[in-house]
């Protein structure tokens, strides 16, 4: 399942923006949303800003994600590649 996550735009340089959500910072594309401005909250899906969202709604969503633990950084063990399953036939 894919999820779009609200993120606050910290800076924009050309078609890319630096955003933050839950203490995590990433570079995303704003090519699909050229009207986005620094300070806006945007929904980010697969590295693209797809819509501008209300700041209060964004904070509510981010708080819910924090409560569920979905914004917690991964441990080094969780970042290891998954080993392919053995063929069971």
N, C-alpha and C positions, 0 to 999 in steps of 0.2 A: 504494500500500500504506500502511496506517495502522499506527502503532506506538504502544504505550503505553510511557511512559518513567517510571522511578522518580524520585520527587522527595521531598525532605525538607520537612515542614511547618514553617515558621518562625513563623507566627502564624495565628490563626483569628479571624475577626470575622463572626458570624452565619453565613450559608451560604457564605461565601467564605474561602479560605485563601491566604496568601502562601507560595509554595514555591520551592525552589532545586534545580536539577539542573545539574551541570557549570558552576557559576558564573553560570548564567542564572536570574533570578528572574521569576516570573510569579504572577498572581492566578488562582486556579482555583476551581471550585465543589466544595464538599464535601457538597452536598445528597444525593447518592447514598450517602454514607458518613458518616452523622452520628456514628458512634463514633470517628472519626479524632480524634487529639489532637496537639498541638504536639510535635514531635520524632519523630513517626511517619514512616515512608517509605510513600508511596502510589504506586500506578501511576496515571499521568495519561494520559487518552485524550481528545482533542478538548476539553480544558479542564475535564474532570471527573475527580475522584478516583474510581477504580472498585474498588480493593481496597487493603488494607494489606499491605505486604510485609515480609519479614524484612530487617533492616538490612544483614546481611552479603551477602545475595543482591542487594540494591539496589546496594551498592558494587561488587560484581563486575560487574553489568550496566553501571553507569555507567563503570567502567574500560574495559570492552570497547567501549562507544560512543566513549569518548575515543580509544582506539587506532585506531578506524575513521575518526575525524575527524568523526563525526556530531554532536558537541557543540560544535564550533568555531563561534564567532559568524560570522554572514554579513558579508561585506564590503558597502559601500554599493552596489557594482555588482550584487551578487547580490540585493539587496532591491528592485531596480527591477521594475516590472510587466512581465510577459511580453507581447510584442506578438502580437496574433492573426495566425494564418497567413492568407496570401492564398488565396482560393478558386482551386483549381487546375483547375476544370472548364472 
